[in-house]
Every structure is written in structure tokens, then in C-alpha cells.
Amino acid sequence: MELEKRLKGKLEAPTLNYEKYFSEKALGMKASEIRELLKLIESSDVISLAGGLPAPETFPVEIIEEITKEVLKDHAAQALQYGTTKGFTPLRLALAEWMRKRYEIPISKVDIMITSGSQQALDLIGRVFMNPGDIVVVEAPTYLAALQAFKYYEPEFIQIPLDDEGMNVDLLEEKLQELKKEGKKVKVVYTIPTFQNPAGVTMSEKRRRKLLELASQYDFIIVEDNPYGELRYSGEHIKPIKAWDEEGRGLYLGTFSKILAPGFRIGWIAGEPHFIR
């Protein structure tokens, strides 16, 4: 019973001053809003629309069962053994080929790293690219968990409003010009261009291309988060920003959480090989 209480986050009054053992960074953190939202799913009488959970009846259980049996029968040693840090090579190759066919992204221009969902990818982006004080542009509003992942690395956030065509890149251009006059520059632009979370809008092709032009002109990288791109029910498909990325400034984040099942925790980063190495 006590263990159950602890697992549900119900803690008794502390007997020690536990906080004195935490690092300064840990003390500056607060409880994850996403975690608090997801606590609701443990209540059987609650249907939560807050966490973006796929409907369980859409999980391809029988197909997953068949594939699991086949893998354990023919490839058990490889499947259960340690792997490379970039992830299972056949999966990386399959994803690269799929992105080539689906999005027209040349395999020669990307390397792929498998991650524990796109959330780990966001943390890696922050760890690798963000120093304290670096300027990071995000959409207003944007994905809450991305802000939480980046915030740990202490960047300065600049918000650019959305409209029906996604991030207003004209306003972004004005901001970039202002920063240049001040001797400052943006390092990273984070965007969810297709079915943006939480607004649901999709960035037009014209704006995607202009964002790349601005990235080249003002020397920043683009982190393109695309968890929802395959959930289109109407309208024309728009290629990812990465498809037009000639200079290798874009990092594309993908995930199986919304199109297969989130419990697998499989995502990936596709980017210029020098970024992924």
C-alpha cells in the first residue's frame, strides 16, 4: 500500500532536508505540467484530451504481435542485445528510405539517430546546441514539453505569433533585423509546421521556403518537429522544411507515437551527418 502511494506521487512529510542535495539546476526546475496532465489517464472514468493520447482501439495489436513473434524467432539475439548509440541500423536505413520516398529528402544528405520518442530528441537538441543566453525562437503558443526540455539549458526565448499559415515569418524577419542591429543573433528556430501543437495550423509551403532563406541569411538552424504530419484527413500534403534544405541547416524530428503506439517510445532525428555524429 505504501509503495502504491509513492508510485502515485503521494509523499509523506520528509524526514531530511532532501533539497540540499539537489544541484542548482535541479532546484530551478519545476514539476512537469505534462506529467501532471497524464496522471489523469490512470482514472478509468476520465477521458483526457489534454495529453494528446491516441485512441487505444487504433493500436495495431495483432500486427504488432505477429511482428514480435517473427523478430524473436529469427532475430532474438540481435533484438535483445546492446546496439549502437545511433540505434538499430536496419531501422535507420528503413527510415531514411521512407523519408526519401515520402518526402523527397535525399538519403545522401541525412543521417538518422533513433531516440526514446521525440522528447529525448528535444532534450538532445538542447544539450548539443544551446548555451545559456543563446536566443531560441519558438512559436506563440508552442508545445509545452519542448519549452521544458530547452529551458534546462537556459536559452533566451523569443516568441513569434502564429496565424492561419503558421509562424508569421515576416514578423520573424523583422525581429531578426532588430537583433542584428543590437549585435545579437538567433541560434535555433523551433517549429511544428504541420498541425501545430496546440494551435493545429499548418505552415504554408511559401513560408517554409522563406524560413529556410532566413536561416541562411541570418545563420541559424531549424528544428522541425513533425509528430502529426501523417495524420492528415483532408487537404494537400506539404513537404517538410527539410525537403528544401540545401545547406543542411534543418534537423527533422519524427516519432512513431502518434502513428503506431506511444508505448514503444521510438522517435528519430534526421539531420546533416556532422550534426548527428
N, C-alpha and C positions, 0 to 999 in steps of 0.2 A: 504493500500500500504506500509506504514511504517512497519507494522507488518510482511508483506511478506518479506521485505528486511532483517529484523532482523532474521527471521526464516531461510533465505538462507545464513546467516553469513555475511551480508553486514552491517558493523557497521559504524556509523558516528564518527567523531573525539570526543574523550572523554572530558567531562566537569570536571571530577575529576581525580585524580591520583588513579585509581582503584587498581593498582598493590600493593599499600602499605597495602591493607587489606588481601592480599593472604598470606598463610603460606609459610615457606621456601621450603617445599616440592612442593607446587603448583608452586612456581616461578621456580623451577628446571625442571618442566615438559614442554613439547612442544606439539604442536598440533599433534593429531593422524594422521599418514600417511594413515591409513585405512580409517579414516573419510574423508580425502581429496579425496581418490580414489573413495569412494562411492558417493561423490557429483555428479559424472559424470552420475549416473544412473537416475538422475532427468531430464536429457536431453533426450527427446524422440528419437532424431536422433543418439544416441550413444549406441553401444553395447559394454559394458565394459567387458574385460577379466581379469581385474586387481583384482576384489573383490571376485572372486570365487562364483558368484551368480548362483544358479540353474536356469535352463530354466523354466519360469512360466508355459509353456504348460505342464510340467510334474507334476504340483501340483494336487493332487487328490481332486479337488474341490467338486465334487458330493459326494464322500465318506465322506469328512470332514463335509459337510452339513448334511448328514444323521446322522452321529455320534453326531453332535452338537444338533440336534433336539431331539435325544434319551436321551442325557445327561440332557438337560434342562427339558425334560418331566418327567423323572424318578428320577433324582438326582440333581435337581436345587439347593436346599438348601445347600447340601454338596459341590457342584461345585463352588458356588459363595461365600461361607463363608471363613473366615480365616482358614488356615491349620497349620500343624506342621512345624517347621523350616526345617525338613529334606525333606518335600514335601509330596504329596498325597500318603498315604501308599499303596493303591492298585496298583498304578503306580510303586512304588519302588519294590513291590513284583513281579510284572509282568516283570520288567527289570531284576531282579535277576534270575527269572526262565528262561528268554530268554538267558541270559548270560551263564547259566548252560547248556542249550541245545545246544546253538550255539557254545560256546567257551570252554565248559567243565570246567567252573570255579565253584567250589563248593559253593553253597549258604551259607553254614556254615562259609565260610572264608571271606565273604564280607558283608559290609553294604553299603547302597546307599543313597546319598543325591541328590535331584533334584536341579538344578541350572538354572539360566536365561541364557541358552546357555552355551557353553563351555568357553566363555570369562569370565563369572563370576567365573567359576571353576578355571581358571588360576589365577584370582585375589585372590581368597581364598587360593590357593596353596601358593602364595607369602606371603599373610598375616599370614598364620599359620606356615609356615616352614622357611621363610627367614629373617635373621637378617642382618643388614649392615655388609658387608665384608664376608658373607658366600659365599663359592665357588659353583657356579651352572654351570654345564656342559650343553652345547647346541650343536646341530649340526650346521655345517657351509656349507651352509646357513640354516636358520630356519625360522619358522613362525614369521613374524614381530610383530603381535599383542601379542604374548607370551612374547617377549622381552620387549615390552612396559608395559605389566602387571607386570612383575617381576622387571623391572628397578625401579619402585616406591619404592621398599623395599631395594634398594641399595646393591644388591649382587655383587660379582665379577664374571664375566662371563669368562668361558674358552670354546673355540670353538674346536670341533673335526670334521675333514673333513669327507665328505661322499664319497662313491664310488658306484658301481652298486649293492652292497649288503647292502646299508645303512650306518649308522655310523660305522667308522672303529674302532672296539673295541680293536684291537691290539694297535693302537695309543693311545686310551684311557687308556689302561693298562700301557703303558709307562709313560703317564702323571701322573697317579695315583702313580706310583713308585717314580717319581721325587718329587711330592708333599709330599709324606711320608718322604723322606729324608730331606725335608725342614721343617718337623714338621707341615705340613698342610694336610687338607683332604677335599674331596668333600662332600657336604651335599646332593645335589639334581642333578640328571641327567634327563633332559627333552628331550624326543624323540617323533617323529612322525614316528613309524616304518613301517606303511603301507601307501604307496602312499604319501611319504613325501612332505610337502609343504615348499619350492617351487620346489624341485628337482624332485619329482614324483617317487623316487626309493623306493623299499621295502626291509626292513631288512630281511635277511635270518633267518631261524629257528636256525641255528648254532650260529649266532651272538646274537640272542635274549637270548638263553640259557647262553651264555658266559657273557652277560651283567648282568644277574641275579647272576652268580657266582662272578663277580667282585663286585656287590653290597654287597654281603655277606662278601666277603674277606676284602673290604675296607670300609664297614659300611656306605653306602649311600642309599637314597631312589630313586625310579624311578617313574617319572611322564610320563605316556604313553598316549599320545593324539591320539585318533582314530576317527576323523570325517569322514574319507573317506573309511574305511575298507569294507563297504558294497557296494561300487561302482565298484567292480571287474567285468570285462567283459571277462577276459581270465586268464589262469594260475591257479595254485592251491592255495586254501585258506591256509593262515598260521595263526595259533592261536595267540592271543595276548600274550605279555610277561606275563601278569597277570595269564594266564592259568598254567604256570610253577612255580608260585611264592609260594613257600612253607613257607617262613618266614614272609610274609605279608609286604614286602618292596615296593610293587608296588601300585600306585594309577592310576586307569584307568579312562580316561575322554571320555565320549560319548556324542553324540548330535543327535537331530532329524533334524537339519538344512539342511543337505545335502540329507537326505533320505525321508523327509516328506515335510517340508516347514520351512524356516528360521524365518518367522514372528511369529511362536509360541514361539520362544526363550526358548526352553526346552532342557536342557542338563542334564548330571548327572556325579557324581563322585562315583566310586566304589572302596572301599578300606577296609583295616583291620578295624574292628569296633572301635578300640581305636583311630584311626585317624579320623574317621567320626563323632564320638560322639559330 
